[in-house]
Each structure stands twice: as structure tokens, then as C-alpha cells.
């Protein structure tokens, strides 16, 4: 019985080097820069690119001042990145097996202290031989990594971008955005208002972050201009600065506040109405979900139930 690959003219001709050359040209926009990146001569790189286009049977680039993708090139780009990502992941998995591990799980998150640490511990209770790698990045970057198959799953806020990404999503925790301060902050010693918070310095996530947008919308609902931060940083840096003696204000998810409040470090202001926030959940590519992804989803669901009870107390 003939192989299905025999029906695809380019399937037997394309090599990983073709994909590598194609992506380098796309990312740099020129043959010269791509050749430097790949430590090749320009004639050799041009030969590989021409060979790839001949195999596909269509031009992949428009030869303008800067090489730009044709419609066929756009389709090829998405799949080339995935195929190279799969090669790298396969190599990592093989090395894990040789090292005596039962597999590798790559997780991306923008909320490193929410759900993830204890869910990983739960996973290791039943499957101690699994190696887990965690990447911290903003959601847009994580979605790109997931599309390239550099990670298996994302734990983050299920904002509109996540729900429209085409990946499978599962809500795990209902969340809200909380305005927080160190325990000695004046806003925690007496009732605070949205307007009164504007007299203090703010530490906020970068513009475009889900929680930053939610805070801006909350101030707009009170007919106030949002605060201009003196620092923009991720949550771990924001928490460290809140330990200082300056009267900073910042924002964290309700789940994060629960962790730090128990340590007696900080607390949330009682501002009304509360700032709504997208659910926290898992994002993954359903069609290629491995057994490890399924096992980790089980651990996440169990841990989410525990943390939901803690938040409600």
C-alpha cells in the first residue's frame, strides 16, 4: 500500500535545513543576515532557499527591498516553526528517557505563584519521574511559544486573546484584581477611596497586561484617570517593592493576595466595586495533548478546588 507521503511532492525532498534556512530568512528579512546567523555563505543559503521553493512548487518570498512572505510562505512559516519545535522537543524527551526520567512537561505562565507550584507537587506525588520546565512570560509570548510547540501548556488569565487563540481552554479559578499595600500603609489604616489612592506611588504591570487593563477600566468607571506608575514590573518584583517602607500601592490577583496575606506581609484595600478579572485556567493544543498534559490537567483541577476553598474562607 503506497504511503500518503508519496502523494505530497515535497514531503520526501524537504529537510530540516530547508526549514531552518527559510525561518532565518523570514526573521532577518535578508539573505545576507540569514547567512551570518546560520554561519553559511550567501550562495549556499540561496541554494537551500531555492531548493525549498522548488520542492514546494511556489515562491515563498517576494523579492523586495526586504524579503517578505508570499501567501504560500505564510502557511509554510507556521508549520515550519512547529516542525522544528517538535524536533527539539523530541530530542529533549529522548534525553530525558536516557536520564531515567518518565518524560518532560513544559509549562508557561504569567502567574508563577498561582496554582502552578502546588499542582506540580501533586503531579510528582503520583509520577515522580517527570521533569517539569517552567517558562515565565506575558500571555502573547506564551501563546506564540505554544503555537511553535516550545511549551505544552499555559497557566494564565483566560482573557479574550486566550479564548480567541484557537487552543483548548479550561477555566480553573474564578479570580479578581486586588489593590494591595504593605500592612503599615495609610490606606489600610483607614477607609480608602479610589480617588485617595492616587496620592500614593503605584507599581504596576506593563501596559497591555490583563490586570493593568482591568485596573485602568476600574478607574475609568469612577470617572478618574488611572494612576501613572513609578515602576512597571512583574508580580514578583512588585511584591518585593511592597516590602519596602515607602507607601507603594500595587495590584495582584486574589489568589496571590491569599498567599502573601498569610505571611503577614501585605493586604488588600477594601475598594468597591471589586475589579473583575478573567478566570485563571489552562491553555493547550488539544489535538496533540500528550498523556503528561492529561495527568497535569488532573493535578491542576484538584489543586484548583483546594485553592478555591481557601479563597472563599
SESEBA-651727 format. One line per field, with one value per atom (N, C-alpha, C): residue in three letters; x, y, z. Coordinates in steps of 0.02 Angstrom, whole numbers, plus 50000, padded with zeros to 5 digits. Layout:
// SESEBA-651727
type	ALA	...
px	X	...
py	Y	...
pz	Z	...
//
This chain:
// SESEBA-651727
type	UNK	UNK	UNK	UNK	UNK	UNK	UNK	UNK	UNK	UNK	UNK	UNK	UNK	UNK	UNK	UNK	UNK	UNK	UNK	UNK	UNK	UNK	UNK	UNK	UNK	UNK	UNK	UNK	UNK	UNK	UNK	UNK	UNK	UNK	UNK	UNK	UNK	UNK	UNK	UNK	UNK	UNK	UNK	UNK	UNK	UNK	UNK	UNK	UNK	UNK	UNK	UNK	UNK	UNK	UNK	UNK	UNK	UNK	UNK	UNK	UNK	UNK	UNK	UNK	UNK	UNK	UNK	UNK	UNK	UNK	UNK	UNK	UNK	UNK	UNK	UNK	UNK	UNK	UNK	UNK	UNK	UNK	UNK	UNK	UNK	UNK	UNK	UNK	UNK	UNK	UNK	UNK	UNK	UNK	UNK	UNK	UNK	UNK	UNK	UNK	UNK	UNK	UNK	UNK	UNK	UNK	UNK	UNK	UNK	UNK	UNK	UNK	UNK	UNK	UNK	UNK	UNK	UNK	UNK	UNK	UNK	UNK	UNK	UNK	UNK	UNK	UNK	UNK	UNK	UNK	UNK	UNK	UNK	UNK	UNK	UNK	UNK	UNK	UNK	UNK	UNK	UNK	UNK	UNK	UNK	UNK	UNK	UNK	UNK	UNK	UNK	UNK	UNK	UNK	UNK	UNK	UNK	UNK	UNK	UNK	UNK	UNK	UNK	UNK	UNK	UNK	UNK	UNK	UNK	UNK	UNK	UNK	UNK	UNK	UNK	UNK	UNK	UNK	UNK	UNK	UNK	UNK	UNK	UNK	UNK	UNK	UNK	UNK	UNK	UNK	UNK	UNK	UNK	UNK	UNK	UNK	UNK	UNK	UNK	UNK	UNK	UNK	UNK	UNK	UNK	UNK	UNK	UNK	UNK	UNK	UNK	UNK	UNK	UNK	UNK	UNK	UNK	UNK	UNK	UNK	UNK	UNK	UNK	UNK	UNK	UNK	UNK	UNK	UNK	UNK	UNK	UNK	UNK	UNK	UNK	UNK	UNK	UNK	UNK	UNK	UNK	UNK	UNK	UNK	UNK	UNK	UNK	UNK	UNK	UNK	UNK	UNK	UNK	UNK	UNK	UNK	UNK	UNK	UNK	UNK	UNK	UNK	UNK	UNK	UNK	UNK	UNK	UNK	UNK	UNK	UNK	UNK	UNK	UNK	UNK	UNK	UNK	UNK	UNK	UNK	UNK	UNK	UNK	UNK	UNK	UNK	UNK	UNK	UNK	UNK	UNK	UNK	UNK	UNK	UNK	UNK	UNK	UNK	UNK	UNK	UNK	UNK	UNK	UNK	UNK	UNK	UNK	UNK	UNK	UNK	UNK	UNK	UNK	UNK	UNK	UNK	UNK	UNK	UNK	UNK	UNK	UNK	UNK	UNK	UNK	UNK	UNK	UNK	UNK	UNK	UNK	UNK	UNK	UNK	UNK	UNK	UNK	UNK	UNK	UNK	UNK	UNK	UNK	UNK	UNK	UNK	UNK	UNK	UNK	UNK	UNK	UNK	UNK	UNK	UNK	UNK	UNK	UNK	UNK	UNK	UNK	UNK	UNK	UNK	UNK	UNK	UNK	UNK	UNK	UNK	UNK	UNK	UNK	UNK	UNK	UNK	UNK	UNK	UNK	UNK	UNK	UNK	UNK	UNK	UNK	UNK	UNK	UNK	UNK	UNK	UNK	UNK	UNK	UNK	UNK	UNK	UNK	UNK	UNK	UNK	UNK	UNK	UNK	UNK	UNK	UNK	UNK	UNK	UNK	UNK	UNK	UNK	UNK	UNK	UNK	UNK	UNK	UNK	UNK	UNK	UNK	UNK	UNK	UNK	UNK	UNK	UNK	UNK	UNK	UNK	UNK	UNK	UNK	UNK	UNK	UNK	UNK	UNK	UNK	UNK	UNK	UNK	UNK	UNK	UNK	UNK	UNK	UNK	UNK	UNK	UNK	UNK	UNK	UNK	UNK	UNK	UNK	UNK	UNK	UNK	UNK	UNK	UNK	UNK	UNK	UNK	UNK	UNK	UNK	UNK	UNK	UNK	UNK	UNK	UNK	UNK	UNK	UNK	UNK	UNK	UNK	UNK	UNK	UNK	UNK	UNK	UNK	UNK	UNK	UNK	UNK	UNK	UNK	UNK	UNK	UNK	UNK	UNK	UNK	UNK	UNK	UNK	UNK	UNK	UNK	UNK	UNK	UNK	UNK	UNK	UNK	UNK	UNK	UNK	UNK	UNK	UNK	UNK	UNK	UNK	UNK	UNK	UNK	UNK	UNK	UNK	UNK	UNK	UNK	UNK	UNK	UNK	UNK	UNK	UNK	UNK	UNK	UNK	UNK	UNK	UNK	UNK	UNK	UNK	UNK	UNK	UNK	UNK	UNK	UNK	UNK	UNK	UNK	UNK	UNK	UNK	UNK	UNK	UNK	UNK	UNK	UNK	UNK	UNK	UNK	UNK	UNK	UNK	UNK	UNK	UNK	UNK	UNK	UNK	UNK	UNK	UNK	UNK	UNK	UNK	UNK	UNK	UNK	UNK	UNK	UNK	UNK	UNK	UNK	UNK	UNK	UNK	UNK	UNK	UNK	UNK	UNK	UNK	UNK	UNK	UNK	UNK	UNK	UNK	UNK	UNK	UNK	UNK	UNK	UNK	UNK	UNK	UNK	UNK	UNK	UNK	UNK	UNK	UNK	UNK	UNK	UNK	UNK	UNK	UNK	UNK	UNK	UNK	UNK	UNK	UNK	UNK	UNK	UNK	UNK	UNK	UNK	UNK	UNK	UNK	UNK	UNK	UNK	UNK	UNK	UNK	UNK	UNK	UNK	UNK	UNK	UNK	UNK	UNK	UNK	UNK	UNK	UNK	UNK	UNK	UNK	UNK	UNK	UNK	UNK	UNK	UNK	UNK	UNK	UNK	UNK	UNK	UNK	UNK	UNK	UNK	UNK	UNK	UNK	UNK	UNK	UNK	UNK	UNK	UNK	UNK	UNK	UNK	UNK	UNK	UNK	UNK	UNK	UNK	UNK	UNK	UNK	UNK	UNK	UNK	UNK	UNK	UNK	UNK	UNK	UNK	UNK	UNK	UNK	UNK	UNK	UNK	UNK	UNK	UNK	UNK	UNK	UNK	UNK	UNK	UNK	UNK	UNK	UNK	UNK	UNK	UNK	UNK	UNK	UNK	UNK	UNK	UNK	UNK	UNK	UNK	UNK	UNK	UNK	UNK	UNK	UNK	UNK	UNK	UNK	UNK	UNK	UNK	UNK	UNK	UNK	UNK	UNK	UNK	UNK	UNK	UNK	UNK	UNK	UNK	UNK	UNK	UNK	UNK	UNK	UNK	UNK	UNK	UNK	UNK	UNK	UNK	UNK	UNK	UNK	UNK	UNK	UNK	UNK	UNK	UNK	UNK	UNK	UNK	UNK	UNK	UNK	UNK	UNK	UNK	UNK	UNK	UNK	UNK	UNK	UNK	UNK	UNK	UNK	UNK	UNK	UNK	UNK	UNK	UNK	UNK	UNK	UNK	UNK	UNK	UNK	UNK	UNK	UNK	UNK	UNK	UNK	UNK	UNK	UNK	UNK	UNK	UNK	UNK	UNK	UNK	UNK	UNK	UNK	UNK	UNK	UNK	UNK	UNK	UNK	UNK	UNK	UNK	UNK	UNK	UNK	UNK	UNK	UNK	UNK	UNK	UNK	UNK	UNK	UNK	UNK	UNK	UNK	UNK	UNK	UNK	UNK	UNK	UNK	UNK	UNK	UNK	UNK	UNK	UNK	UNK	UNK	UNK	UNK	UNK	UNK	UNK	UNK	UNK	UNK	UNK	UNK	UNK	UNK	UNK	UNK	UNK	UNK	UNK	UNK	UNK	UNK	UNK	UNK	UNK	UNK	UNK	UNK	UNK	UNK	UNK	UNK	UNK	UNK	UNK	UNK	UNK	UNK	UNK	UNK	UNK	UNK	UNK	UNK	UNK	UNK	UNK	UNK	UNK	UNK	UNK	UNK	UNK	UNK	UNK	UNK	UNK	UNK	UNK	UNK	UNK	UNK	UNK	UNK	UNK	UNK	UNK	UNK	UNK	UNK	UNK	UNK	UNK	UNK
px	50043	50000	50044	50035	50078	50068	50122	50118	50083	50048	50015	50066	50127	50179	50198	50188	50203	50159	50102	50055	50072	50121	50141	50210	50215	50277	50337	50328	50385	50402	50359	50369	50435	50456	50518	50580	50570	50627	50648	50600	50618	50656	50707	50747	50742	50764	50761	50802	50855	50896	50856	50812	50768	50726	50697	50654	50694	50754	50796	50816	50835	50853	50793	50736	50675	50658	50658	50640	50692	50755	50807	50799	50783	50771	50710	50657	50597	50611	50646	50657	50706	50754	50803	50784	50746	50724	50775	50832	50882	50924	50949	50991	51057	51085	51149	51146	51095	51088	51073	51032	51016	51078	51120	51181	51228	51234	51276	51249	51183	51154	51168	51164	51172	51244	51290	51360	51368	51334	51338	51361	51385	51397	51330	51326	51262	51244	51291	51272	51243	51272	51247	51176	51165	51098	51048	51067	51022	51004	51051	51038	50986	50994	50946	50876	50872	50807	50774	50814	50787	50763	50800	50782	50716	50706	50643	50585	50593	50540	50525	50576	50565	50527	50543	50509	50435	50421	50352	50315	50351	50320	50291	50307	50281	50333	50336	50381	50359	50407	50392	50405	50443	50459	50448	50428	50428	50496	50531	50598	50594	50578	50576	50640	50641	50699	50712	50658	50661	50619	50647	50610	50548	50490	50428	50393	50353	50321	50264	50260	50201	50146	50085	50033	50054	50088	50113	50166	50207	50258	50229	50173	50140	50117	50088	50066	50126	50178	50238	50272	50271	50303	50275	50209	50178	50196	50196	50210	50285	50327	50399	50419	50392	50408	50385	50326	50301	50345	50364	50404	50471	50504	50568	50559	50504	50489	50480	50446	50436	50502	50548	50614	50651	50651	50685	50654	50587	50553	50566	50567	50581	50650	50699	50767	50770	50735	50734	50702	50648	50614	50658	50693	50738	50793	50820	50873	50845	50782	50751	50744	50724	50716	50785	50836	50903	50928	50904	50925	50883	50836	50795	50731	50714	50651	50595	50533	50474	50445	50476	50450	50464	50451	50462	50398	50382	50323	50347	50329	50350	50288	50289	50231	50251	50208	50219	50168	50189	50143	50161	50111	50121	50104	50081	50061	50098	50163	50203	50185	50151	50135	50064	50025	49955	49948	49920	49904	49966	50012	50065	50110	50139	50187	50156	50097	50067	50039	50019	49996	50055	50114	50173	50189	50184	50197	50148	50085	50035	50052	50074	50093	50150	50199	50256	50238	50183	50162	50146	50113	50094	50143	50180	50227	50293	50332	50393	50447	50442	50495	50487	50439	50426	50467	50501	50538	50492	50487	50444	50487	50477	50512	50460	50473	50426	50457	50420	50441	50393	50420	50379	50382	50324	50321	50251	50242	50174	50134	50068	50025	50036	50043	50055	50116	50170	50231	50220	50183	50169	50127	50078	50036	50078	50126	50171	50214	50238	50278	50237	50173	50130	50118	50109	50098	50160	50219	50281	50298	50256	50266	50329	50346	50402	50379	50315	50286	50224	50203	50145	50080	50086	50027	50042	49991	49997	49949	49972	49928	49925	49866	49862	49790	49782	49716	49684	49623	49588	49554	49595	49570	49547	49520	49492	49543	49606	49657	49667	49664	49673	49613	49553	49493	49485	49515	49510	49570	49614	49677	49669	49613	49604	49628	49661	49682	49626	49633	49585	49597	49543	49549	49503	49524	49482	49488	49434	49436	49448	49490	49505	49490	49502	49491	49456	49404	49374	49419	49435	49483	49459	49495	49482	49548	49551	49611	49603	49655	49653	49707	49688	49737	49769	49835	49870	49922	49941	49992	50022	50079	50108	50061	50066	50019	50017	50073	50076	50053	50030	50011	49951	49951	49895	49827	49825	49762	49732	49773	49747	49731	49749	49734	49668	49640	49576	49543	49478	49443	49474	49486	49516	49463	49473	49430	49473	49442	49480	49520	49489	49523	49581	49574	49627	49689	49681	49740	49787	49761	49801	49856	49855	49907	49969	49966	50023	50057	50121	50156	50130	50125	50099	50153	50150	50192	50144	50150	50100	50132	50092	50116	50124	50158	50167	50100	50098	50039	50022	49957	49935	49925	49954	49942	49869	49843	49772	49752	49790	49772	49778	49828	49836	49775	49751	49692	49630	49625	49568	49569	49628	49634	49616	49641	49626	49551	49517	49445	49408	49435	49403	49406	49464	49469	49424	49421	49378	49305	49285	49216	49201	49253	49244	49256	49262	49274	49340	49390	49456	49508	49560	49616	49655	49678	49714	49781	49809	49873	49929	49978	50039	50091	50115	50159	50229	50262	50333	50377	50347	50382	50334	50358	50321	50362	50330	50368	50321	50349	50308	50289	50249	50220	50273	50325	50375	50412	50428	50463	50415	50353	50304	50298	50296	50290	50352	50411	50473	50473	50450	50449	50397	50344	50294	50321	50375	50406	50443	50458	50496	50452	50484	50449	50412	50422	50383	50311	50266	50194	50171	50199	50179	50110	50076	50016	50028	49998	50006	49943	49946	49889	49916	49877	49890	49824	49828	49767	49745	49681	49656	49693	49710	49745	49815	49849	49915	49909	49859	49849	49841	49806	49795	49862	49909	49974	50012	50014	50055	50022	49955	49920	49936	49939	49953	50023	50068	50135	50139	50083	50082	50120	50130	50170	50128	50072	50030	49957	49915	49843	49812	49749	49715	49670	49663	49619	49547	49501	49430	49400	49410	49383	49323	49272	49212	49194	49169	49158	49224	49223	49283	49302	49365	49389	49383	49340	49333	49395	49407	49465	49446	49476	49462	49480	49446	49463	49535	49565	49631	49620	49656	49645	49703	49690	49741	49726	49779	49775	49823	49798	49840	49813	49854	49834	49802	49737	49700	49719	49731	49743	49809	49855	49918	49931	49877	49885	49912	49969	50000	49971	49992	49971	49994	50053	50078	50033	50009	49963	49899	49873	49812	49824	49881	49896	49903	49934	49944	49877	49834	49767	49730	49737	49705	49732	49798	49828	49805	49800	49777	49705	49661	49591	49584	49621	49619	49644	49700	49729	49684	49650	49605	49547	49521	49468	49491	49552	49579	49588	49617	49629	49566	49515	49451	49420	49426	49401	49440	49506	49547	49528	49516	49498	49431	49384	49317	49312	49364	49361	49368
py	49940	50000	50062	50108	50167	50213	50246	50293	50356	50387	50451	50505	50497	50547	50546	50489	50485	50531	50550	50593	50668	50682	50752	50762	50798	50802	50824	50872	50900	50862	50815	50783	50745	50713	50675	50718	50779	50821	50868	50894	50944	50914	50949	50929	50982	50965	51014	51076	51068	51126	51175	51149	51193	51237	51205	51242	51294	51275	51320	51381	51369	51424	51469	51439	51478	51524	51498	51539	51593	51578	51629	51687	51672	51724	51765	51732	51768	51815	51790	51830	51887	51879	51932	51978	51952	51992	51999	51964	51969	51905	51890	51830	51838	51899	51912	51901	51930	51924	51852	51818	51748	51704	51718	51678	51688	51750	51764	51727	51729	51694	51619	51589	51516	51496	51544	51530	51494	51521	51494	51548	51528	51577	51595	51656	51676	51632	51613	51568	51502	51475	51411	51420	51474	51487	51497	51535	51547	51481	51435	51370	51332	51331	51296	51326	51393	51426	51410	51414	51400	51327	51282	51212	51201	51238	51233	51257	51313	51340	51294	51263	51216	51155	51131	51073	51088	51147	51166	51181	51207	51222	51292	51334	51403	51448	51512	51559	51568	51570	51580	51652	51690	51759	51804	51866	51919	51953	51959	51988	52064	52095	52168	52192	52255	52279	52236	52218	52169	52110	52050	51990	51981	51977	51967	51905	51875	51812	51819	51772	51766	51730	51727	51688	51616	51585	51516	51516	51569	51574	51581	51618	51625	51557	51517	51450	51408	51412	51372	51392	51457	51482	51450	51449	51422	51349	51310	51239	51226	51268	51259	51268	51320	51332	51274	51246	51189	51128	51115	51055	51058	51116	51122	51118	51146	51141	51069	51029	50958	50920	50938	50906	50919	50982	51000	50965	50962	50929	50854	50823	50752	50736	50778	50768	50774	50823	50832	50772	50747	50689	50627	50617	50559	50564	50624	50633	50621	50640	50628	50554	50515	50443	50412	50434	50407	50423	50480	50500	50467	50424	50388	50423	50478	50513	50481	50495	50466	50513	50570	50618	50689	50736	50807	50845	50891	50934	51006	51044	51115	51159	51200	51241	51314	51356	51428	51462	51516	51551	51625	51665	51735	51746	51691	51693	51637	51645	51588	51563	51603	51581	51555	51560	51539	51469	51423	51355	51313	51341	51302	51265	51298	51262	51201	51210	51153	51101	51122	51072	51029	51059	51021	50970	50993	50947	50889	50903	50849	50800	50827	50784	50737	50764	50723	50672	50682	50632	50566	50570	50509	50489	50538	50525	50562	50536	50572	50576	50536	50535	50586	50631	50680	50743	50766	50829	50885	50939	50995	51057	51090	51152	51208	51264	51320	51382	51412	51475	51530	51586	51644	51696	51719	51769	51797	51855	51882	51834	51838	51793	51792	51850	51847	51805	51813	51775	51700	51685	51615	51581	51618	51590	51575	51618	51606	51544	51537	51478	51414	51418	51359	51342	51392	51380	51348	51365	51336	51269	51249	51186	51187	51246	51253	51238	51244	51226	51183	51147	51102	51135	51183	51210	51279	51320	51385	51387	51415	51430	51506	51535	51607	51631	51697	51727	51713	51689	51672	51734	51782	51843	51829	51881	51873	51844	51866	51841	51766	51741	51669	51631	51656	51620	51621	51671	51675	51644	51612	51587	51524	51489	51426	51366	51378	51324	51304	51245	51223	51264	51285	51322	51290	51291	51265	51311	51345	51386	51342	51367	51329	51368	51433	51475	51540	51558	51624	51674	51729	51774	51846	51890	51962	51998	52061	52102	52140	52137	52170	52224	52282	52334	52317	52315	52291	52342	52334	52377	52340	52365	52336	52350	52308	52312	52380	52418	52482	52541	52527	52580	52620	52687	52728	52706	52681	52660	52599	52563	52506	52523	52585	52606	52642	52663	52698	52683	52692	52678	52718	52683	52715	52720	52769	52778	52773	52763	52761	52826	52882	52946	52954	52932	52941	52900	52845	52804	52840	52890	52923	52968	52980	53021	52981	52915	52871	52844	52824	52795	52725	52710	52645	52605	52539	52491	52446	52445	52411	52364	52317	52276	52320	52296	52336	52351	52404	52420	52361	52345	52289	52226	52221	52163	52161	52100	52092	52130	52124	52157	52233	52256	52329	52358	52323	52346	52346	52296	52292	52350	52368	52424	52489	52500	52561	52568	52512	52513	52529	52505	52519	52593	52625	52697	52736	52714	52748	52744	52688	52681	52730	52752	52802	52873	52879	52944	52975	52932	52954	52930	52970	52948	52894	52842	52789	52815	52783	52805	52796	52841	52834	52801	52742	52706	52736	52728	52747	52687	52626	52566	52521	52490	52438	52373	52319	52258	52199	52138	52078	52072	52022	52017	52006	51966	51952	52015	52058	52121	52169	52169	52213	52195	52131	52109	52127	52120	52138	52212	52254	52326	52343	52305	52318	52304	52266	52254	52316	52363	52421	52468	52518	52563	52618	52626	52675	52652	52699	52683	52669	52616	52596	52564	52569	52529	52488	52429	52388	52345	52299	52253	52182	52136	52064	52029	51967	51928	51908	51894	51874	51812	51767	51705	51722	51771	51790	51826	51867	51903	51854	51799	51749	51721	51710	51683	51732	51796	51845	51869	51870	51892	51844	51780	51730	51739	51772	51785	51850	51886	51949	52005	52000	52050	52106	52089	52139	52119	52166	52152	52193	52177	52213	52268	52322	52377	52356	52381	52366	52420	52413	52461	52429	52469	52444	52490	52462	52390	52354	52287	52247	52250	52238	52240	52170	52160	52093	52074	52010	51985	51920	51905	51840	51782	51726	51666	51646	51613	51583	51511	51491	51424	51398	51341	51307	51318	51324	51332	51281	51241	51191	51173	51138	51118	51048	51046	50985	50927	50941	50887	50851	50883	50849	50842	50845	50837	50768	50765	50702	50676	50615	50588	50631	50661	50704	50765	50793	50850	50830	50771	50747	50737	50708	50698	50765	50813	50878	50915	50908	50937	50910	50846	50816	50848	50857	50889	50961	50997	51066	51071	51027	51028	51016	50967	50952	51011	51040	51097	51158	51167	51225	51220	51160	51151	51170	51151	51167	51242	51275	51347	51387	51362	51397	51398	51344	51341	51389	51394	51439	51511	51530	51598	51617	51569	51584	51590	51569	51573	51644
pz	50000	50000	50000	49952	49949	50010	50031	50086	50065	50112	50097	50080	50106	50091	50017	49984	49913	49872	49900	49865	49874	49916	49929	49899	49843	49805	49847	49892	49928	49992	50013	50077	50082	50028	50029	50017	49992	49973	50028	50066	50116	50174	50196	50253	50307	50367	50421	50405	50366	50348	50306	50262	50223	50269	50320	50367	50405	50427	50465	50423	50360	50315	50302	50288	50274	50332	50393	50452	50465	50454	50464	50415	50352	50303	50322	50344	50364	50422	50472	50533	50522	50477	50466	50408	50360	50303	50248	50254	50202	50200	50140	50132	50168	50166	50198	50273	50305	50378	50398	50358	50373	50368	50317	50309	50368	50392	50451	50511	50522	50580	50578	50519	50513	50498	50497	50483	50416	50365	50297	50250	50192	50139	50108	50080	50050	49989	49946	49891	49916	49969	49996	50023	50059	50087	50030	49978	49921	49888	49884	49854	49894	49961	50004	49997	49994	49989	49921	49868	49802	49798	49830	49831	49867	49922	49960	49918	49884	49842	49783	49756	49701	49725	49786	49814	49826	49854	49869	49804	49755	49690	49686	49736	49737	49769	49749	49784	49857	49901	49972	49993	49953	49970	49910	49924	49874	49879	49823	49822	49818	49874	49879	49914	49936	49972	50034	50066	50121	50099	50105	50084	50127	50097	50134	50109	50153	50137	50086	50042	49998	50038	50013	50049	50062	50013	50025	50079	50080	50131	50201	50207	50272	50299	50256	50277	50296	50256	50268	50333	50349	50410	50472	50478	50539	50549	50495	50501	50509	50480	50488	50560	50592	50663	50706	50692	50730	50720	50658	50644	50679	50677	50711	50787	50811	50883	50904	50862	50877	50878	50833	50832	50897	50919	50981	51041	51042	51098	51098	51038	51034	51060	51042	51066	51142	51169	51242	51277	51248	51278	51276	51221	51216	51268	51277	51328	51398	51409	51474	51489	51438	51447	51462	51426	51438	51508	51535	51602	51657	51637	51686	51704	51669	51683	51643	51664	51630	51578	51568	51520	51541	51496	51509	51495	51540	51532	51533	51481	51477	51487	51539	51557	51554	51526	51526	51571	51603	51648	51655	51668	51686	51759	51793	51863	51900	51911	51935	52004	52046	52114	52120	52067	52070	52039	52077	52054	52038	52000	51970	52019	52070	52113	52147	52176	52212	52164	52104	52054	52031	52024	52006	52061	52123	52179	52179	52163	52158	52103	52046	51990	52011	52048	52068	52121	52157	52206	52172	52115	52079	52024	51998	51943	51956	52004	52025	51971	51918	51868	51813	51819	51766	51778	51727	51730	51707	51746	51730	51719	51663	51647	51645	51679	51683	51650	51605	51572	51593	51616	51634	51579	51556	51503	51499	51466	51454	51410	51415	51379	51303	51269	51196	51178	51217	51203	51216	51269	51285	51231	51205	51151	51089	51075	51018	51031	51093	51110	51105	51125	51120	51046	51004	50933	50901	50926	50900	50934	50981	51018	51060	51084	51130	51201	51215	51279	51267	51319	51313	51337	51383	51414	51444	51449	51481	51540	51596	51652	51657	51647	51647	51646	51640	51638	51569	51570	51508	51480	51460	51431	51359	51327	51260	51211	51217	51172	51179	51240	51251	51224	51235	51213	51137	51105	51032	50997	51034	51006	50965	50973	50939	50979	51035	51079	51127	51155	51206	51270	51303	51366	51417	51480	51534	51594	51614	51675	51736	51781	51842	51905	51904	51963	51944	51980	51973	52010	51978	52008	52005	52040	52037	52046	52027	52036	52102	52144	52209	52213	52240	52254	52321	52324	52384	52407	52471	52502	52561	52585	52646	52704	52755	52812	52846	52843	52878	52834	52774	52728	52756	52748	52773	52746	52685	52655	52689	52728	52765	52837	52856	52925	52931	52874	52873	52806	52801	52737	52679	52624	52565	52510	52467	52408	52346	52288	52226	52217	52233	52224	52271	52334	52383	52366	52329	52312	52264	52229	52177	52207	52272	52302	52321	52309	52327	52264	52270	52212	52196	52132	52110	52074	52085	52049	52010	51943	51903	51852	51826	51770	51708	51656	51595	51561	51522	51483	51438	51435	51394	51433	51494	51536	51557	51566	51581	51643	51697	51760	51754	51716	51707	51671	51620	51583	51628	51671	51717	51766	51791	51838	51803	51743	51706	51696	51680	51669	51734	51791	51855	51872	51860	51872	51824	51762	51713	51735	51765	51789	51845	51880	51934	51908	51841	51809	51832	51841	51861	51811	51801	51760	51798	51765	51801	51827	51879	51906	51856	51859	51819	51864	51847	51892	51895	51951	51956	51939	51940	51920	51882	51828	51794	51800	51824	51836	51843	51842	51852	51925	51941	52008	52062	52048	52099	52119	52070	52085	52122	52102	52136	52209	52224	52294	52332	52303	52338	52355	52309	52323	52377	52380	52431	52502	52506	52571	52597	52552	52572	52614	52645	52690	52654	52589	52551	52545	52539	52536	52465	52436	52370	52371	52314	52301	52238	52234	52175	52167	52119	52108	52102	52128	52123	52112	52089	52085	52156	52165	52231	52256	52211	52231	52259	52228	52253	52320	52328	52391	52449	52437	52488	52513	52468	52487	52531	52511	52547	52611	52612	52672	52730	52715	52767	52796	52760	52785	52824	52828	52866	52834	52768	52732	52705	52674	52641	52645	52624	52624	52568	52554	52500	52528	52491	52509	52496	52537	52527	52483	52418	52370	52335	52323	52290	52231	52176	52166	52155	52164	52151	52077	52064	51994	51965	51917	51888	51848	51843	51807	51773	51716	51683	51729	51719	51757	51743	51792	51782	51759	51708	51683	51642	51609	51569	51495	51456	51383	51352	51306	51274	51205	51167	51100	51105	51099	51115	51069	51006	50958	50969	51006	51019	51094	51133	51205	51223	51256	51274	51339	51357	51421	51478	51473	51526	51535	51479	51484	51520	51505	51538	51613	51631	51702	51738	51705	51737	51743	51695	51700	51761	51774	51833	51897	51899	51958	51966	51911	51912	51936	51912	51933	52008	52033	52105	52146	52125	52161	52157	52100	52092	52142	52154	52202	52272	52289	52355	52363	52312	52317	52315	52280	52279	52349	52386	52454	52499	52489	52530	52518	52454	52438	52467	52471	52494	52570	52606	52680	52705
//
